[in-house]
Amino acid sequence: MKGFLKSRKDTSQNSKSGCVVQTAAGDYKRHPFSLLDSYSPLKKGEMELYATLREALPIVDAAISKTVRLLGTFNVECDDKRMQKDLESFCRNVKVNGTSRGIDTFISEYFDQMLTYGTAVGEMVLNDGGKLEYLYNASLKDVDIRKGESPLEVVVCVENGGKWEPVKHPQLICMTPLNPQPGEVVGNSILKGLPFVSSILLKIFTAVGTNWERVGNVRFAVTYNPKTEGMNASVQAKQIADEWSRAMRNKGEVCDFVAVGDISVKVIGADNQVLDCDIPVKHILEQIVAKLGIPPFILGLSWSSTERMSQQQADILTSELEYYRKLIEPVIIRITQMWLRLNGSLSGVRVVWDNISLLDEVELANARLINAQAEQLERSFGKTGDLK
């Protein structure tokens, strides 16, 4: 590809030499194989675990999907008004993953990947003319994220001929970790901590399904007490078994079971009481909902809650979404700035997010109304006298 922006090596070297991390270990390279120490892999088994968790529990998948949609839409504004229309056209029509269009689609996939796996990786792809034409959501199975020579440097590697090598143009890569641990370059999934409680919930669901399968397809115990003479008990038992099998095979039709002797028929397991699973399931769902940060009424859980409590839960969700927006906003700015630079503009950009919900619009309108009324009262009392 042509038209890549080239960074100045002398400037980057001077900037690195002037910055020293005081909290890092002094002997950073302890042995010749220090690359093993700096290797911070995204565990493939862990990614498969989180993907399976979303598939096994619909409530987890629904919570992540709703969080992605609740993130809302945005507009990008640049200081150069002459480039504003072209920038808006780029944001609407940029190709994403070969099948979609729009930077909103790319950000939705990017945010979904960050929530599920703790780290999101995307790439800006240039055409032969050096223009930004595609946005690509990279699979975490195809990349490795490592620490660089400095703790402040992150290197994204791809496999080439059986070896992991750094990408040739790191300035075109976007990477966002979610709540990384100190000293780590990869983030933590929002699902971290849920596999244990989720396994218990799946055991309960499996047991409930098995019990209902047994109730729906009842098993019978036929007991024969031989008291007749002149006939072998085993032969009589076989005749009873054949007669019983014939009666059970005739589904949808009335069939009589005829046998001679002292015979009793009972339903297997009918005397046992099925365990009540409502309370343990609710306790486990409370743990899952608390971890995902979604109010229960959004997920269709009809738990007892007052109107004020629902309002407080909505406010907490708003603060969570604002936090996620702060993580995603640098990616949007980087992509749009790259497009502007490749089109010969040095203009700055800013992201303007829409309000999260219509309720926020109402609250803001009420706040403006109250402020206007207060200002009007202050002016009226300022003319007639001080308010006491």
C-alpha positions in Angstrom: 0.0 0.0 0.0 1.1 3.5 -0.7 0.6 6.8 1.0 1.3 5.7 4.6 2.2 8.5 7.0 5.9 8.1 8.0 6.9 9.0 11.5 10.1 10.8 12.2 12.6 8.4 13.9 14.7 11.1 15.4 11.6 12.8 17.1 10.4 9.5 18.5 13.8 8.6 19.8 14.2 12.0 21.5 10.8 11.7 23.1 11.5 8.2 24.4 14.9 9.2 25.9 13.3 12.1 27.7 10.6 10.0 29.4 11.5 7.6 32.1 9.0 5.4 34.0 9.8 5.5 37.7 7.5 2.8 38.8 8.8 0.1 36.4 11.5 -2.4 37.5 15.0 -1.0 37.1 16.4 -4.1 35.5 13.7 -4.4 32.9 15.7 -6.9 30.7 16.8 -9.5 33.2 18.1 -12.1 30.8 18.6 -12.6 27.0 15.1 -14.1 26.6 13.3 -11.0 28.0 10.7 -11.2 25.2 9.1 -14.1 27.2 8.7 -11.7 30.2 7.1 -9.0 28.0 4.7 -11.5 26.3 1.1 -10.8 27.4 -1.1 -13.2 25.4 -4.8 -13.1 24.9 -5.6 -16.7 26.0 -7.5 -18.5 23.3 -9.3 -20.7 25.8 -10.5 -17.7 27.7 -11.9 -16.2 24.6 -13.8 -19.4 23.8 -15.1 -19.5 27.3 -16.6 -16.0 27.0 -18.1 -16.8 23.6 -19.6 -20.0 25.0 -20.9 -18.1 28.0 -22.8 -15.6 25.8 -24.3 -18.5 23.8 -25.3 -20.6 26.9 -26.9 -17.8 28.8 -29.3 -15.6 26.8 -29.4 -13.0 29.5 -25.7 -12.4 29.2 -25.9 -12.0 25.5 -28.9 -9.7 25.8 -27.2 -7.5 28.4 -24.1 -7.0 26.2 -26.2 -6.4 23.0 -28.4 -3.8 24.8 -25.3 -2.1 26.3 -23.9 -1.7 22.7 -27.2 -0.3 21.5 -27.6 2.0 24.5 -24.2 3.5 23.8 -26.0 5.8 21.3 -25.0 7.6 18.2 -22.6 10.4 17.6 -21.6 13.1 15.2 -18.0 14.2 14.3 -17.3 17.9 13.9 -14.1 19.4 12.6 -12.7 22.9 12.9 -12.3 23.2 9.1 -15.9 23.9 8.0 -14.9 23.2 4.4 -14.2 19.6 5.2 -17.3 19.0 7.4 -19.6 17.7 4.7 -16.9 15.4 3.3 -16.1 14.1 6.8 -19.8 13.4 7.4 -20.0 11.6 4.1 -16.9 9.5 5.0 -18.5 8.6 8.4 -21.7 7.4 6.7 -20.2 5.6 3.7 -16.8 4.1 4.9 -16.7 0.4 4.1 -16.6 -1.9 7.2 -15.5 -5.5 7.1 -16.4 -5.8 3.4 -20.1 -6.2 4.1 -21.2 -3.1 5.9 -20.8 0.7 5.8 -20.6 3.5 8.3 -18.3 4.2 11.2 -21.2 3.5 13.6 -21.2 -0.1 12.5 -17.5 -0.4 13.1 -17.7 1.2 16.6 -20.6 -1.2 17.5 -18.6 -4.3 16.6 -15.5 -2.7 18.3 -17.4 -2.0 21.5 -19.0 -5.5 21.5 -15.6 -7.1 21.2 -14.2 -4.9 24.0 -17.0 -5.9 26.4 -16.9 -9.6 25.6 -13.1 -10.2 25.5 -11.7 -7.2 27.4 -9.7 -6.0 24.4 -10.8 -4.7 21.0 -8.5 -4.4 17.9 -9.4 -2.6 14.7 -7.5 -1.5 11.6 -7.7 1.4 9.1 -7.1 0.0 5.6 -5.8 2.3 2.8 -6.4 1.8 -0.9 -3.8 2.0 -3.6 -4.2 5.7 -3.8 -3.3 6.2 -0.1 -6.8 7.1 1.0 -8.7 5.6 3.9 -11.3 3.3 2.4 -12.0 0.4 4.8 -12.4 -0.2 8.6 -11.7 -3.7 9.7 -12.6 -5.4 13.0 -9.7 -7.8 13.7 -10.3 -11.1 15.3 -8.4 -11.5 18.6 -7.5 -15.1 17.5 -5.4 -13.6 14.6 -3.3 -11.2 16.7 -1.0 -11.1 19.7 -0.6 -8.1 21.9 2.8 -7.7 23.6 4.7 -5.1 25.6 7.3 -3.2 23.7 10.8 -2.2 24.7 9.2 0.3 27.1 6.3 -0.3 29.5 4.6 2.6 27.7 4.8 0.8 24.3 2.3 -1.7 23.0 3.1 -3.9 20.0 0.4 -5.7 18.0 1.8 -8.8 16.2 0.4 -11.0 13.5 1.5 -14.5 12.4 3.7 -14.7 9.4 5.2 -18.0 8.3 4.7 -19.6 11.8 6.3 -16.6 13.6 4.7 -13.7 15.3 5.9 -10.4 13.9 4.9 -6.8 14.6 2.6 -5.2 12.1 4.3 -3.0 9.5 2.2 0.0 10.0 1.2 0.3 13.6 -0.2 3.8 13.1 -3.2 2.2 11.3 -4.1 0.0 14.3 -6.6 0.9 17.0 -6.5 -1.1 20.2 -8.6 -0.4 23.4 -8.3 -2.5 26.6 -11.1 -2.5 29.2 -10.0 -2.1 32.8 -6.5 -3.5 32.4 -4.5 -4.6 35.4 -1.5 -2.5 36.4 1.5 -3.4 34.2 -0.7 -5.3 31.6 -1.5 -4.3 28.1 -4.7 -6.4 27.6 -7.9 -5.7 29.3 -10.4 -7.7 31.3 -13.7 -8.9 30.0 -16.9 -7.7 31.6 -17.8 -11.4 31.9 -14.8 -12.0 34.2 -16.0 -13.6 37.4 -19.2 -15.0 35.9 -18.1 -18.5 34.8 -18.5 -19.9 38.3 -22.0 -18.7 39.0 -23.0 -19.3 35.4 -22.0 -23.0 35.7 -24.2 -23.3 38.8 -27.1 -21.7 36.9 -26.6 -24.1 33.9 -26.6 -27.1 36.3 -30.0 -25.9 37.7 -31.4 -25.4 34.2 -30.1 -28.9 33.1 -31.7 -30.5 36.1 -35.0 -28.7 35.5 -35.0 -29.8 31.9 -34.2 -33.4 32.9 -37.0 -33.5 35.5 -39.5 -32.1 33.0 -38.5 -34.6 30.4 -39.1 -37.3 32.9 -42.5 -35.8 33.9 -43.5 -35.3 30.3 -42.4 -38.8 29.3 -43.4 -40.7 32.4 -41.5 -43.9 33.3 -43.6 -46.7 34.8 -42.6 -49.5 37.2 -44.6 -52.7 36.7 -44.4 -55.1 39.6 -45.7 -58.7 39.4 -46.2 -60.9 42.4 -46.6 -64.5 41.1 -49.3 -66.4 43.0 -50.6 -68.7 40.2 -49.5 -72.3 39.9 -48.7 -74.4 36.8 -46.9 -71.6 35.0 -43.3 -70.5 35.2 -43.0 -67.0 36.8 -40.5 -65.9 34.1 -42.8 -66.8 31.3 -45.7 -65.0 33.0 -43.5 -61.9 33.5 -42.5 -61.9 29.9 -46.1 -62.0 28.8 -46.9 -59.1 31.1 -43.9 -57.2 29.7 -45.0 -57.8 26.1 -48.6 -56.8 26.9 -47.3 -53.6 28.7 -45.0 -52.7 25.8 -47.9 -53.1 23.3 -50.1 -50.9 25.3 -47.4 -48.1 25.6 -46.6 -48.2 21.9 -50.1 -47.4 20.9 -49.9 -43.6 21.3 -53.0 -41.6 20.7 -55.3 -44.6 20.9 -57.0 -46.3 23.7 -55.4 -49.6 24.6 -56.1 -51.9 27.5 -53.4 -53.6 29.5 -54.6 -57.2 30.3 -52.7 -59.4 32.7 -53.4 -62.1 35.2 -52.1 -62.0 38.8 -51.1 -59.5 41.4 -49.8 -56.6 39.4 -49.1 -53.0 40.5 -48.1 -50.1 38.2 -46.5 -47.0 39.7 -44.9 -43.9 38.2 -41.2 -43.7 38.8 -40.3 -40.6 40.9 -43.9 -39.6 41.5 -43.4 -39.7 45.2 -40.4 -37.4 45.2 -40.7 -33.6 45.5 -39.0 -31.5 42.9 -36.7 -28.9 44.4 -37.8 -25.3 44.3 -35.3 -23.4 42.0 -36.8 -19.9 42.1 -34.8 -18.6 45.0 -31.3 -19.9 44.0 -31.9 -18.9 40.3 -32.8 -15.4 41.5 -29.7 -15.1 43.7 -27.5 -16.2 40.8 -29.2 -13.8 38.4 -28.7 -11.0 40.8 -24.9 -11.7 40.8 -24.9 -11.7 37.0 -26.9 -8.5 36.6 -24.7 -6.8 39.2 -21.6 -7.7 37.2 -23.1 -6.6 33.8 -24.3 -3.3 35.1 -27.7 -3.4 33.4 -30.9 -2.7 35.4 -33.1 -5.8 35.7 -36.2 -4.3 34.1 -34.3 -3.7 30.9 -33.6 -7.4 30.7 -37.3 -8.3 31.3 -36.8 -9.4 35.0 -39.9 -8.4 36.9 -38.3 -7.9 40.3 -40.0 -5.8 42.8 -38.8 -2.2 42.5 -40.3 1.2 43.0 -40.4 4.0 40.5 -37.7 5.9 42.3 -35.4 2.8 42.4 -35.8 2.4 38.7 -34.9 6.0 38.1 -31.8 5.6 40.2 -30.8 2.4 38.3 -31.3 4.3 35.0 -29.0 7.1 36.3 -26.3 4.5 37.2 -26.6 3.0 33.8 -26.1 6.5 32.3 -22.9 6.9 34.2 -21.7 3.5 33.0 -22.4 4.4 29.4 -20.6 7.7 29.7 -17.6 5.8 31.0 -17.7 3.6 27.9 -18.0 6.6 25.7 -14.8 8.0 27.1 -13.0 4.7 26.1 -14.4 4.7 22.6 -14.1 8.4 21.8 -10.3 8.3 21.2 -10.8 5.6 18.5 -13.3 7.7 16.7 -11.0 10.8 16.8 -8.0 8.8 15.6 -9.9 7.4 12.6 -11.4 10.7 11.6 -8.1 12.5 12.1 -6.3 10.0 9.9 -8.9 10.6 7.1 -8.4 14.3 7.4 -4.6 14.1 7.3 -4.7 11.8 4.3 -6.9 14.4 2.6 -4.6 17.3 3.3 -6.3 18.8 6.3 -4.7 19.5 9.7 -8.1 20.3 11.3 -8.9 19.1 14.8 -12.1 17.0 15.4 -14.4 16.5 18.3 -17.1 13.9 19.0 -20.6 15.1 19.9 -22.7 12.3 21.4 -26.4 12.2 21.4 -28.2 12.0 24.7 -28.5 8.5 25.9 -32.3 8.4 26.1 -35.5 10.5 25.7 -35.7 10.6 29.5 -32.4 12.6 29.5 -33.9 15.0 27.0 -36.9 15.5 29.4 -34.6 16.0 32.4 -32.5 18.5 30.6 -35.5 20.4 29.4 -36.9 20.5 33.0 -33.5 21.7 34.2 -33.4 24.5 31.7 -37.0 25.5 32.6 -36.2 25.6 36.3 -33.1 27.7 35.7 -35.0 30.1 33.4 -37.7 30.5 36.1 -35.1 31.1 38.8 -33.4 33.7 36.6 -36.7 35.4 35.9 -37.5 35.6 39.6 -34.1 36.9 40.4 -34.5 39.7 37.9 -38.0 40.6 39.1 -36.9 40.7 42.8 -33.8 42.6 41.7 -36.1 45.4 40.5 -38.6 45.4 43.4 -36.2 44.5 46.2 -34.0 41.8 47.6 -35.5 38.4 48.2 -35.7 37.6 51.9 
